[in-house]
Amino acid sequence: MELNPGSTGPHLGVNLLHIRAVGRNDTLHFLFCNQGAPTLLLVHTNVSSSIVTVNWTLFLARNTSGSLKIEPESSVLYSTAVVFSRLWEYNDLNDTADPTSGFFPPYELQDFIWSPLNLSDMTALLCGANATSISGSICFQLSVFEMGGRGLSWPHLLHTANSSQVKVWLDGMLPRANNSRFLLELQAVSESYPLSRVEVHQSIDDEYTPSVFKVFQWVSAPNSISDILGFVQWKPVAYRHSNPSLEDAMPCRHSDPHPQNSEAMAASSGVIRAFYSQLKPFGLNVSFGLAGDPFYINTKFLSWTVLVGIGSPPTDSFSPVVITIMAIGLGTPLVLVLLGGMWVCMRKRTMESTMTYEPIN
Protein backbone atom coordinates (compact mmCIF):
# COMPACT_ATOMS: atom_id res chain seq x y z
CA MET A 1 0.00 0.00 0.00
CA GLU A 2 1.35 3.39 -1.01
CA LEU A 3 -0.21 6.81 -0.43
CA ASN A 4 0.32 9.50 -3.09
CA PRO A 5 2.90 7.59 -5.18
CA GLY A 6 5.72 9.80 -6.43
CA SER A 7 4.48 12.92 -4.62
CA THR A 8 7.12 15.21 -3.19
CA GLY A 9 5.12 18.37 -2.55
CA PRO A 10 1.76 19.53 -1.20
CA HIS A 11 -1.20 17.76 -2.74
CA LEU A 12 -4.00 20.14 -1.69
CA GLY A 13 -5.88 17.60 0.42
CA VAL A 14 -5.92 15.03 -2.39
CA ASN A 15 -5.18 11.45 -1.37
CA LEU A 16 -4.41 8.80 -3.99
CA LEU A 17 -3.97 5.33 -2.55
CA HIS A 18 -2.14 2.74 -4.63
CA ILE A 19 -2.30 -0.94 -3.69
CA ARG A 20 -0.15 -3.29 -5.75
CA ALA A 21 -0.96 -7.01 -5.74
CA VAL A 22 1.82 -8.98 -7.44
CA GLY A 23 1.22 -12.40 -8.95
CA ARG A 24 3.66 -14.83 -10.52
CA ASN A 25 3.28 -13.35 -14.01
CA ASP A 26 0.89 -10.44 -13.56
CA THR A 27 0.00 -7.50 -11.34
CA LEU A 28 -3.28 -6.05 -10.13
CA HIS A 29 -3.28 -2.34 -9.28
CA PHE A 30 -5.97 -0.85 -7.02
CA LEU A 31 -6.21 2.97 -6.96
CA PHE A 32 -8.61 4.73 -4.58
CA CYS A 33 -8.90 8.52 -4.57
CA ASN A 34 -10.82 11.34 -2.88
CA GLN A 35 -10.31 13.91 -5.64
CA GLY A 36 -13.87 14.68 -6.67
CA ALA A 37 -16.32 11.84 -6.22
CA PRO A 38 -14.78 8.76 -4.50
CA THR A 39 -13.40 6.49 -7.22
CA LEU A 40 -11.94 3.00 -7.27
CA LEU A 41 -9.81 2.05 -10.29
CA LEU A 42 -8.58 -1.50 -10.96
CA VAL A 43 -5.92 -2.24 -13.58
CA HIS A 44 -4.67 -5.71 -14.53
CA THR A 45 -1.30 -6.12 -16.28
CA ASN A 46 0.49 -9.15 -17.71
CA VAL A 47 3.84 -8.48 -16.02
CA SER A 48 4.88 -8.55 -12.37
CA SER A 49 6.95 -5.37 -12.70
CA SER A 50 4.32 -2.81 -13.77
CA ILE A 51 4.26 0.45 -11.82
CA VAL A 52 2.10 3.55 -11.36
CA THR A 53 3.36 6.94 -12.50
CA VAL A 54 1.64 10.23 -11.66
CA ASN A 55 2.32 13.68 -13.06
CA TRP A 56 1.09 15.49 -9.97
CA THR A 57 0.94 18.94 -11.53
CA LEU A 58 -1.43 17.74 -14.24
CA PHE A 59 -3.26 15.37 -11.91
CA LEU A 60 -4.17 18.14 -9.46
CA ALA A 61 -5.18 20.44 -12.32
CA ARG A 62 -7.83 17.89 -13.41
CA ASN A 63 -7.97 19.17 -16.99
CA THR A 64 -6.18 16.55 -19.05
CA SER A 65 -5.90 12.78 -19.46
CA GLY A 66 -2.63 10.91 -19.22
CA SER A 67 -1.44 12.27 -15.90
CA LEU A 68 -2.05 8.85 -14.28
CA LYS A 69 -0.48 5.87 -16.04
CA ILE A 70 0.39 2.24 -15.55
CA GLU A 71 3.76 1.49 -17.14
CA PRO A 72 4.64 -0.21 -19.35
CA GLU A 73 1.37 0.81 -20.97
CA SER A 74 1.57 -2.16 -23.35
CA SER A 75 1.26 -4.52 -20.36
CA VAL A 76 -2.28 -3.40 -19.45
CA LEU A 77 -4.76 -6.22 -20.07
CA TYR A 78 -7.90 -4.66 -18.65
CA SER A 79 -9.06 -1.81 -16.45
CA THR A 80 -12.32 -0.84 -14.82
CA ALA A 81 -13.38 1.94 -12.48
CA VAL A 82 -16.38 2.63 -10.25
CA VAL A 83 -17.38 6.16 -9.27
CA PHE A 84 -19.71 6.76 -6.32
CA SER A 85 -21.19 9.85 -7.89
CA ARG A 86 -24.41 10.94 -6.16
CA LEU A 87 -26.61 10.35 -3.16
CA TRP A 88 -30.31 10.82 -3.91
CA GLU A 89 -32.98 11.51 -1.29
CA TYR A 90 -36.74 11.41 -1.84
CA ASN A 91 -39.78 11.95 0.33
CA ASP A 92 -41.68 8.66 0.45
CA LEU A 93 -44.83 10.31 1.73
CA ASN A 94 -47.14 7.36 0.98
CA ASP A 95 -44.65 4.70 2.08
CA THR A 96 -44.53 3.00 -1.32
CA ALA A 97 -40.72 2.92 -1.67
CA ASP A 98 -41.24 3.84 -5.33
CA PRO A 99 -38.48 6.35 -6.18
CA THR A 100 -40.19 8.09 -9.09
CA SER A 101 -41.14 11.39 -7.46
CA GLY A 102 -40.57 13.53 -4.39
CA PHE A 103 -36.84 13.91 -5.04
CA PHE A 104 -34.77 16.56 -3.33
CA PRO A 105 -31.72 18.02 -5.13
CA PRO A 106 -29.06 15.27 -5.07
CA TYR A 107 -25.94 15.33 -2.96
CA GLU A 108 -23.08 15.64 -5.46
CA LEU A 109 -20.32 13.62 -3.83
CA GLN A 110 -17.69 15.43 -5.89
CA ASP A 111 -18.56 18.55 -3.86
CA PHE A 112 -18.20 16.91 -0.44
CA ILE A 113 -15.35 17.81 1.88
CA TRP A 114 -13.29 14.64 2.26
CA SER A 115 -11.03 13.78 5.15
CA PRO A 116 -7.56 12.29 4.56
CA LEU A 117 -7.52 8.54 3.96
CA ASN A 118 -7.12 6.57 7.17
CA LEU A 119 -5.02 3.45 6.48
CA SER A 120 -5.05 0.39 8.70
CA ASP A 121 -3.66 -3.01 7.76
CA MET A 122 -5.47 -3.97 4.51
CA THR A 123 -8.19 -1.30 4.71
CA ALA A 124 -8.58 2.37 3.91
CA LEU A 125 -11.32 4.59 5.33
CA LEU A 126 -12.59 7.73 3.60
CA CYS A 127 -15.27 9.93 5.17
CA GLY A 128 -16.81 13.12 3.88
CA ALA A 129 -19.51 15.62 4.67
CA ASN A 130 -21.69 17.97 2.70
CA ALA A 131 -20.17 21.45 2.72
CA THR A 132 -23.51 22.98 3.70
CA SER A 133 -24.39 20.43 6.39
CA ILE A 134 -23.50 20.73 10.04
CA SER A 135 -23.84 17.04 10.94
CA GLY A 136 -23.51 13.57 9.55
CA SER A 137 -21.17 11.93 7.08
CA ILE A 138 -20.89 9.34 4.35
CA CYS A 139 -18.00 6.90 4.59
CA PHE A 140 -16.32 4.43 2.25
CA GLN A 141 -14.18 1.63 3.64
CA LEU A 142 -12.00 -0.13 1.06
CA SER A 143 -10.68 -3.60 1.89
CA VAL A 144 -8.29 -5.74 -0.16
CA PHE A 145 -7.41 -9.37 0.37
CA GLU A 146 -4.37 -11.61 0.08
CA MET A 147 -6.48 -14.74 -0.31
CA GLY A 148 -10.04 -15.93 -0.71
CA GLY A 149 -12.52 -15.78 2.14
CA ARG A 150 -15.57 -13.95 3.42
CA GLY A 151 -16.20 -10.54 4.91
CA LEU A 152 -16.21 -10.50 8.69
CA SER A 153 -19.49 -8.59 8.97
CA TRP A 154 -22.85 -8.99 7.28
CA PRO A 155 -23.57 -9.63 4.45
CA HIS A 156 -20.37 -11.76 4.54
CA LEU A 157 -19.61 -11.37 0.84
CA LEU A 158 -17.36 -14.02 -0.67
CA HIS A 159 -14.13 -12.54 -2.02
CA THR A 160 -10.93 -13.56 -3.81
CA ALA A 161 -7.48 -12.00 -4.00
CA ASN A 162 -8.57 -10.45 -7.34
CA SER A 163 -11.32 -8.40 -5.73
CA SER A 164 -11.78 -5.52 -3.33
CA GLN A 165 -14.68 -4.70 -1.04
CA VAL A 166 -16.23 -1.29 -0.46
CA LYS A 167 -18.55 -0.76 2.49
CA VAL A 168 -20.61 2.43 2.27
CA TRP A 169 -22.52 3.92 5.17
CA LEU A 170 -24.48 7.04 6.07
CA ASP A 171 -24.16 8.07 9.67
CA GLY A 172 -26.06 10.90 11.32
CA MET A 173 -27.02 12.77 8.15
CA LEU A 174 -30.11 14.87 8.75
CA PRO A 175 -32.88 13.86 6.34
CA ARG A 176 -34.83 16.59 4.63
CA ALA A 177 -38.16 14.90 5.41
CA ASN A 178 -39.41 12.52 8.07
CA ASN A 179 -40.24 9.93 5.39
CA SER A 180 -36.95 10.20 3.51
CA ARG A 181 -35.37 7.23 1.76
CA PHE A 182 -32.08 7.17 -0.13
CA LEU A 183 -30.54 5.93 -3.37
CA LEU A 184 -26.84 5.66 -4.18
CA GLU A 185 -25.76 6.35 -7.75
CA LEU A 186 -22.84 4.38 -9.16
CA GLN A 187 -21.13 4.97 -12.49
CA ALA A 188 -18.72 2.51 -14.05
CA VAL A 189 -16.30 2.57 -16.97
CA SER A 190 -13.97 0.00 -18.47
CA GLU A 191 -11.29 0.21 -21.12
CA SER A 192 -12.51 -2.51 -23.48
CA TYR A 193 -16.11 -3.46 -22.76
CA PRO A 194 -18.55 -1.43 -20.65
CA LEU A 195 -20.34 -2.74 -17.59
CA SER A 196 -23.65 -2.83 -19.39
CA ARG A 197 -25.69 -5.62 -17.83
CA VAL A 198 -26.69 -6.93 -14.41
CA GLU A 199 -26.93 -10.68 -13.88
CA VAL A 200 -28.93 -12.36 -11.12
CA HIS A 201 -27.69 -15.56 -9.47
CA GLN A 202 -30.07 -17.57 -7.30
CA SER A 203 -29.09 -19.83 -4.43
CA ILE A 204 -30.86 -22.15 -2.01
CA ASP A 205 -28.31 -21.44 0.72
CA ASP A 206 -28.71 -18.43 3.03
CA GLU A 207 -26.23 -19.62 5.65
CA TYR A 208 -24.07 -16.48 5.56
CA THR A 209 -26.82 -13.91 4.84
CA PRO A 210 -30.10 -15.13 6.35
CA SER A 211 -33.21 -14.71 4.15
CA VAL A 212 -31.13 -13.48 1.16
CA PHE A 213 -31.03 -15.95 -1.75
CA LYS A 214 -29.81 -13.71 -4.59
CA VAL A 215 -26.55 -12.18 -5.73
CA PHE A 216 -26.42 -9.39 -8.34
CA GLN A 217 -23.46 -8.94 -10.67
CA TRP A 218 -22.89 -5.85 -12.80
CA VAL A 219 -20.48 -7.23 -15.35
CA SER A 220 -18.28 -6.35 -18.30
CA ALA A 221 -18.08 -9.04 -20.94
CA PRO A 222 -17.45 -9.20 -24.70
CA ASN A 223 -20.54 -9.71 -26.84
CA SER A 224 -21.60 -13.35 -27.09
CA ILE A 225 -18.71 -14.43 -24.86
CA SER A 226 -19.29 -15.80 -21.38
CA ASP A 227 -15.87 -14.79 -20.00
CA ILE A 228 -16.34 -11.86 -17.62
CA LEU A 229 -13.55 -9.29 -17.55
CA GLY A 230 -14.65 -7.17 -14.57
CA PHE A 231 -17.55 -7.02 -12.15
CA VAL A 232 -19.38 -5.19 -9.39
CA GLN A 233 -21.17 -7.65 -7.10
CA TRP A 234 -23.58 -7.23 -4.19
CA LYS A 235 -26.37 -8.87 -2.27
CA PRO A 236 -29.72 -7.04 -2.18
CA VAL A 237 -29.57 -6.16 1.50
CA ALA A 238 -28.60 -3.12 3.57
CA TYR A 239 -28.51 -2.56 7.33
CA ARG A 240 -29.90 0.09 9.67
CA HIS A 241 -27.33 -0.22 12.47
CA SER A 242 -23.54 -0.25 12.60
CA ASN A 243 -23.57 -3.56 14.50
CA PRO A 244 -26.64 -5.09 12.91
CA SER A 245 -28.78 -8.02 13.93
CA LEU A 246 -31.06 -9.96 11.61
CA GLU A 247 -33.93 -7.57 12.38
CA ASP A 248 -31.86 -4.63 11.06
CA ALA A 249 -31.65 -6.03 7.52
CA MET A 250 -33.41 -4.04 4.82
CA PRO A 251 -33.93 -5.09 1.17
CA CYS A 252 -32.51 -2.98 -1.62
CA ARG A 253 -33.18 -2.77 -5.34
CA HIS A 254 -31.32 -1.48 -8.39
CA SER A 255 -32.18 0.17 -11.67
CA ASP A 256 -31.05 -1.09 -15.05
CA PRO A 257 -27.67 0.25 -16.25
CA HIS A 258 -27.92 3.18 -18.66
CA PRO A 259 -25.26 5.04 -20.67
CA GLN A 260 -23.94 8.17 -18.97
CA ASN A 261 -22.46 11.44 -20.20
CA SER A 262 -18.74 10.79 -20.53
CA GLU A 263 -17.66 14.41 -20.06
CA ALA A 264 -19.76 14.82 -16.91
CA MET A 265 -18.30 11.62 -15.48
CA ALA A 266 -14.73 12.70 -16.21
CA ALA A 267 -15.38 16.09 -14.64
CA SER A 268 -16.70 14.49 -11.44
CA SER A 269 -13.67 12.27 -10.79
CA GLY A 270 -10.00 13.18 -10.85
CA VAL A 271 -8.95 9.55 -11.44
CA ILE A 272 -11.26 9.08 -14.42
CA ARG A 273 -10.05 12.30 -16.03
CA ALA A 274 -6.40 11.42 -15.42
CA PHE A 275 -6.44 7.79 -16.59
CA TYR A 276 -8.98 7.45 -19.38
CA SER A 277 -8.89 9.27 -22.71
CA GLN A 278 -12.07 7.65 -24.06
CA LEU A 279 -15.08 6.67 -21.99
CA LYS A 280 -18.17 4.52 -22.39
CA PRO A 281 -19.68 4.94 -18.93
CA PHE A 282 -22.82 3.25 -17.62
CA GLY A 283 -24.65 4.06 -14.40
CA LEU A 284 -27.29 2.64 -12.11
CA ASN A 285 -29.00 3.50 -8.82
CA VAL A 286 -29.31 1.29 -5.74
CA SER A 287 -32.37 2.12 -3.63
CA PHE A 288 -32.70 1.12 0.00
CA GLY A 289 -35.90 -0.09 1.63
CA LEU A 290 -39.28 -1.44 0.55
CA ALA A 291 -42.78 -0.33 1.39
CA GLY A 292 -43.38 -0.70 5.12
CA ASP A 293 -39.70 -0.63 6.08
CA PRO A 294 -38.61 1.93 8.70
CA PHE A 295 -37.50 5.27 7.32
CA TYR A 296 -33.92 6.52 7.59
CA ILE A 297 -34.81 8.97 10.36
CA ASN A 298 -35.51 6.08 12.76
CA THR A 299 -31.82 5.17 13.17
CA LYS A 300 -30.02 7.79 11.01
CA PHE A 301 -27.75 4.99 9.83
CA LEU A 302 -27.57 2.96 6.63
CA SER A 303 -24.85 0.62 5.33
CA TRP A 304 -24.38 -1.35 2.12
CA THR A 305 -21.47 -3.46 0.87
CA VAL A 306 -20.25 -4.10 -2.66
CA LEU A 307 -17.43 -6.14 -4.22
CA VAL A 308 -15.38 -4.85 -7.17
CA GLY A 309 -12.96 -7.11 -8.99
CA ILE A 310 -11.21 -8.39 -12.10
CA GLY A 311 -12.14 -11.64 -13.84
CA SER A 312 -15.11 -13.84 -12.98
CA PRO A 313 -17.02 -13.01 -9.77
CA PRO A 314 -16.73 -15.45 -6.86
CA THR A 315 -19.56 -17.97 -6.71
CA ASP A 316 -21.19 -19.13 -3.49
CA SER A 317 -21.19 -22.85 -2.77
CA PHE A 318 -22.37 -24.96 0.13
CA SER A 319 -20.10 -24.85 3.17
CA PRO A 320 -18.79 -28.07 4.80
CA VAL A 321 -21.29 -27.56 7.64
CA VAL A 322 -24.25 -27.40 5.25
CA ILE A 323 -22.92 -30.37 3.25
CA THR A 324 -22.59 -32.39 6.48
CA ILE A 325 -26.13 -31.49 7.58
CA MET A 326 -27.52 -32.38 4.15
CA ALA A 327 -25.61 -35.67 4.13
CA ILE A 328 -26.96 -36.55 7.56
CA GLY A 329 -30.49 -35.44 6.70
CA LEU A 330 -30.63 -37.30 3.41
CA GLY A 331 -28.35 -40.18 4.32
CA THR A 332 -29.93 -41.22 7.62
CA PRO A 333 -33.30 -42.30 6.10
CA LEU A 334 -31.46 -44.21 3.36
CA VAL A 335 -29.27 -46.01 5.91
CA LEU A 336 -32.35 -46.90 7.97
CA VAL A 337 -34.11 -48.29 4.89
CA LEU A 338 -31.06 -50.38 3.98
CA LEU A 339 -30.62 -51.66 7.54
CA GLY A 340 -34.32 -52.44 7.76
CA GLY A 341 -34.22 -54.36 4.48
CA MET A 342 -31.17 -56.32 5.59
CA TRP A 343 -32.85 -57.17 8.90
CA VAL A 344 -36.01 -58.40 7.14
CA CYS A 345 -33.97 -60.59 4.76
CA MET A 346 -31.88 -62.06 7.58
CA ARG A 347 -34.98 -62.67 9.68
CA LYS A 348 -36.71 -64.43 6.82
CA ARG A 349 -33.72 -66.69 6.14
CA THR A 350 -33.42 -67.55 9.84
CA MET A 351 -37.08 -68.53 10.01
CA GLU A 352 -36.75 -70.72 6.89
CA SER A 353 -33.65 -72.53 8.23
CA THR A 354 -35.30 -73.41 11.58
CA MET A 355 -38.69 -74.42 10.21
CA THR A 356 -39.52 -78.25 10.43
CA TYR A 357 -42.12 -80.15 8.43
CA GLU A 358 -44.16 -83.24 9.39
CA PRO A 359 -43.65 -86.18 7.03
CA ILE A 360 -46.49 -86.91 4.65
CA ASN A 361 -47.83 -90.47 4.86
C-alpha positions in Angstrom: 0.0 0.0 0.0 1.3 3.4 -1.0 -0.2 6.8 -0.4 0.3 9.5 -3.1 2.9 7.6 -5.2 5.7 9.8 -6.4 4.5 12.9 -4.6 7.1 15.2 -3.2 5.1 18.4 -2.5 1.8 19.5 -1.2 -1.2 17.8 -2.7 -4.0 20.1 -1.7 -5.9 17.6 0.4 -5.9 15.0 -2.4 -5.2 11.5 -1.4 -4.4 8.8 -4.0 -4.0 5.3 -2.5 -2.1 2.7 -4.6 -2.3 -0.9 -3.7 -0.1 -3.3 -5.8 -1.0 -7.0 -5.7 1.8 -9.0 -7.4 1.2 -12.4 -8.9 3.7 -14.8 -10.5 3.3 -13.4 -14.0 0.9 -10.4 -13.6 0.0 -7.5 -11.3 -3.3 -6.0 -10.1 -3.3 -2.3 -9.3 -6.0 -0.8 -7.0 -6.2 3.0 -7.0 -8.6 4.7 -4.6 -8.9 8.5 -4.6 -10.8 11.3 -2.9 -10.3 13.9 -5.6 -13.9 14.7 -6.7 -16.3 11.8 -6.2 -14.8 8.8 -4.5 -13.4 6.5 -7.2 -11.9 3.0 -7.3 -9.8 2.0 -10.3 -8.6 -1.5 -11.0 -5.9 -2.2 -13.6 -4.7 -5.7 -14.5 -1.3 -6.1 -16.3 0.5 -9.2 -17.7 3.8 -8.5 -16.0 4.9 -8.5 -12.4 7.0 -5.4 -12.7 4.3 -2.8 -13.8 4.3 0.4 -11.8 2.1 3.5 -11.4 3.4 6.9 -12.5 1.6 10.2 -11.7 2.3 13.7 -13.1 1.1 15.5 -10.0 0.9 18.9 -11.5 -1.4 17.7 -14.2 -3.3 15.4 -11.9 -4.2 18.1 -9.5 -5.2 20.4 -12.3 -7.8 17.9 -13.4 -8.0 19.2 -17.0 -6.2 16.5 -19.1 -5.9 12.8 -19.5 -2.6 10.9 -19.2 -1.4 12.3 -15.9 -2.0 8.9 -14.3 -0.5 5.9 -16.0 0.4 2.2 -15.5 3.8 1.5 -17.1 4.6 -0.2 -19.3 1.4 0.8 -21.0 1.6 -2.2 -23.3 1.3 -4.5 -20.4 -2.3 -3.4 -19.5 -4.8 -6.2 -20.1 -7.9 -4.7 -18.7 -9.1 -1.8 -16.5 -12.3 -0.8 -14.8 -13.4 1.9 -12.5 -16.4 2.6 -10.2 -17.4 6.2 -9.3 -19.7 6.8 -6.3 -21.2 9.9 -7.9 -24.4 10.9 -6.2 -26.6 10.4 -3.2 -30.3 10.8 -3.9 -33.0 11.5 -1.3 -36.7 11.4 -1.8 -39.8 12.0 0.3 -41.7 8.7 0.5 -44.8 10.3 1.7 -47.1 7.4 1.0 -44.7 4.7 2.1 -44.5 3.0 -1.3 -40.7 2.9 -1.7 -41.2 3.8 -5.3 -38.5 6.4 -6.2 -40.2 8.1 -9.1 -41.1 11.4 -7.5 -40.6 13.5 -4.4 -36.8 13.9 -5.0 -34.8 16.6 -3.3 -31.7 18.0 -5.1 -29.1 15.3 -5.1 -25.9 15.3 -3.0 -23.1 15.6 -5.5 -20.3 13.6 -3.8 -17.7 15.4 -5.9 -18.6 18.6 -3.9 -18.2 16.9 -0.4 -15.4 17.8 1.9 -13.3 14.6 2.3 -11.0 13.8 5.1 -7.6 12.3 4.6 -7.5 8.5 4.0 -7.1 6.6 7.2 -5.0 3.5 6.5 -5.1 0.4 8.7 -3.7 -3.0 7.8 -5.5 -4.0 4.5 -8.2 -1.3 4.7 -8.6 2.4 3.9 -11.3 4.6 5.3 -12.6 7.7 3.6 -15.3 9.9 5.2 -16.8 13.1 3.9 -19.5 15.6 4.7 -21.7 18.0 2.7 -20.2 21.4 2.7 -23.5 23.0 3.7 -24.4 20.4 6.4 -23.5 20.7 10.0 -23.8 17.0 10.9 -23.5 13.6 9.6 -21.2 11.9 7.1 -20.9 9.3 4.3 -18.0 6.9 4.6 -16.3 4.4 2.3 -14.2 1.6 3.6 -12.0 -0.1 1.1 -10.7 -3.6 1.9 -8.3 -5.7 -0.2 -7.4 -9.4 0.4 -4.4 -11.6 0.1 -6.5 -14.7 -0.3 -10.0 -15.9 -0.7 -12.5 -15.8 2.1 -15.6 -13.9 3.4 -16.2 -10.5 4.9 -16.2 -10.5 8.7 -19.5 -8.6 9.0 -22.8 -9.0 7.3 -23.6 -9.6 4.5 -20.4 -11.8 4.5 -19.6 -11.4 0.8 -17.4 -14.0 -0.7 -14.1 -12.5 -2.0 -10.9 -13.6 -3.8 -7.5 -12.0 -4.0 -8.6 -10.5 -7.3 -11.3 -8.4 -5.7 -11.8 -5.5 -3.3 -14.7 -4.7 -1.0 -16.2 -1.3 -0.5 -18.5 -0.8 2.5 -20.6 2.4 2.3 -22.5 3.9 5.2 -24.5 7.0 6.1 -24.2 8.1 9.7 -26.1 10.9 11.3 -27.0 12.8 8.2 -30.1 14.9 8.8 -32.9 13.9 6.3 -34.8 16.6 4.6 -38.2 14.9 5.4 -39.4 12.5 8.1 -40.2 9.9 5.4 -37.0 10.2 3.5 -35.4 7.2 1.8 -32.1 7.2 -0.1 -30.5 5.9 -3.4 -26.8 5.7 -4.2 -25.8 6.4 -7.8 -22.8 4.4 -9.2 -21.1 5.0 -12.5 -18.7 2.5 -14.1 -16.3 2.6 -17.0 -14.0 0.0 -18.5 -11.3 0.2 -21.1 -12.5 -2.5 -23.5 -16.1 -3.5 -22.8 -18.5 -1.4 -20.6 -20.3 -2.7 -17.6 -23.7 -2.8 -19.4 -25.7 -5.6 -17.8 -26.7 -6.9 -14.4 -26.9 -10.7 -13.9 -28.9 -12.4 -11.1 -27.7 -15.6 -9.5 -30.1 -17.6 -7.3 -29.1 -19.8 -4.4 -30.9 -22.2 -2.0 -28.3 -21.4 0.7 -28.7 -18.4 3.0 -26.2 -19.6 5.7 -24.1 -16.5 5.6 -26.8 -13.9 4.8 -30.1 -15.1 6.4 -33.2 -14.7 4.2 -31.1 -13.5 1.2 -31.0 -15.9 -1.7 -29.8 -13.7 -4.6 -26.5 -12.2 -5.7 -26.4 -9.4 -8.3 -23.5 -8.9 -10.7 -22.9 -5.8 -12.8 -20.5 -7.2 -15.4 -18.3 -6.3 -18.3 -18.1 -9.0 -20.9 -17.5 -9.2 -24.7 -20.5 -9.7 -26.8 -21.6 -13.4 -27.1 -18.7 -14.4 -24.9 -19.3 -15.8 -21.4 -15.9 -14.8 -20.0 -16.3 -11.9 -17.6 -13.5 -9.3 -17.6 -14.7 -7.2 -14.6 -17.5 -7.0 -12.1 -19.4 -5.2 -9.4 -21.2 -7.7 -7.1 -23.6 -7.2 -4.2 -26.4 -8.9 -2.3 -29.7 -7.0 -2.2 -29.6 -6.2 1.5 -28.6 -3.1 3.6 -28.5 -2.6 7.3 -29.9 0.1 9.7 -27.3 -0.2 12.5 -23.5 -0.2 12.6 -23.6 -3.6 14.5 -26.6 -5.1 12.9 -28.8 -8.0 13.9 -31.1 -10.0 11.6 -33.9 -7.6 12.4 -31.9 -4.6 11.1 -31.7 -6.0 7.5 -33.4 -4.0 4.8 -33.9 -5.1 1.2 -32.5 -3.0 -1.6 -33.2 -2.8 -5.3 -31.3 -1.5 -8.4 -32.2 0.2 -11.7 -31.0 -1.1 -15.1 -27.7 0.2 -16.2 -27.9 3.2 -18.7 -25.3 5.0 -20.7 -23.9 8.2 -19.0 -22.5 11.4 -20.2 -18.7 10.8 -20.5 -17.7 14.4 -20.1 -19.8 14.8 -16.9 -18.3 11.6 -15.5 -14.7 12.7 -16.2 -15.4 16.1 -14.6 -16.7 14.5 -11.4 -13.7 12.3 -10.8 -10.0 13.2 -10.9 -9.0 9.6 -11.4 -11.3 9.1 -14.4 -10.1 12.3 -16.0 -6.4 11.4 -15.4 -6.4 7.8 -16.6 -9.0 7.4 -19.4 -8.9 9.3 -22.7 -12.1 7.7 -24.1 -15.1 6.7 -22.0 -18.2 4.5 -22.4 -19.7 4.9 -18.9 -22.8 3.3 -17.6 -24.6 4.1 -14.4 -27.3 2.6 -12.1 -29.0 3.5 -8.8 -29.3 1.3 -5.7 -32.4 2.1 -3.6 -32.7 1.1 0.0 -35.9 -0.1 1.6 -39.3 -1.4 0.5 -42.8 -0.3 1.4 -43.4 -0.7 5.1 -39.7 -0.6 6.1 -38.6 1.9 8.7 -37.5 5.3 7.3 -33.9 6.5 7.6 -34.8 9.0 10.4 -35.5 6.1 12.8 -31.8 5.2 13.2 -30.0 7.8 11.0 -27.8 5.0 9.8 -27.6 3.0 6.6 -24.9 0.6 5.3 -24.4 -1.3 2.1 -21.5 -3.5 0.9 -20.2 -4.1 -2.7 -17.4 -6.1 -4.2 -15.4 -4.8 -7.2 -13.0 -7.1 -9.0 -11.2 -8.4 -12.1 -12.1 -11.6 -13.8 -15.1 -13.8 -13.0 -17.0 -13.0 -9.8 -16.7 -15.4 -6.9 -19.6 -18.0 -6.7 -21.2 -19.1 -3.5 -21.2 -22.8 -2.8 -22.4 -25.0 0.1 -20.1 -24.9 3.2 -18.8 -28.1 4.8 -21.3 -27.6 7.6 -24.2 -27.4 5.3 -22.9 -30.4 3.2 -22.6 -32.4 6.5 -26.1 -31.5 7.6 -27.5 -32.4 4.1 -25.6 -35.7 4.1 -27.0 -36.6 7.6 -30.5 -35.4 6.7 -30.6 -37.3 3.4 -28.4 -40.2 4.3 -29.9 -41.2 7.6 -33.3 -42.3 6.1 -31.5 -44.2 3.4 -29.3 -46.0 5.9 -32.4 -46.9 8.0 -34.1 -48.3 4.9 -31.1 -50.4 4.0 -30.6 -51.7 7.5 -34.3 -52.4 7.8 -34.2 -54.4 4.5 -31.2 -56.3 5.6 -32.9 -57.2 8.9 -36.0 -58.4 7.1 -34.0 -60.6 4.8 -31.9 -62.1 7.6 -35.0 -62.7 9.7 -36.7 -64.4 6.8 -33.7 -66.7 6.1 -33.4 -67.5 9.8 -37.1 -68.5 10.0 -36.7 -70.7 6.9 -33.6 -72.5 8.2 -35.3 -73.4 11.6 -38.7 -74.4 10.2 -39.5 -78.2 10.4 -42.1 -80.2 8.4 -44.2 -83.2 9.4 -43.7 -86.2 7.0 -46.5 -86.9 4.6 -47.8 -90.5 4.9 
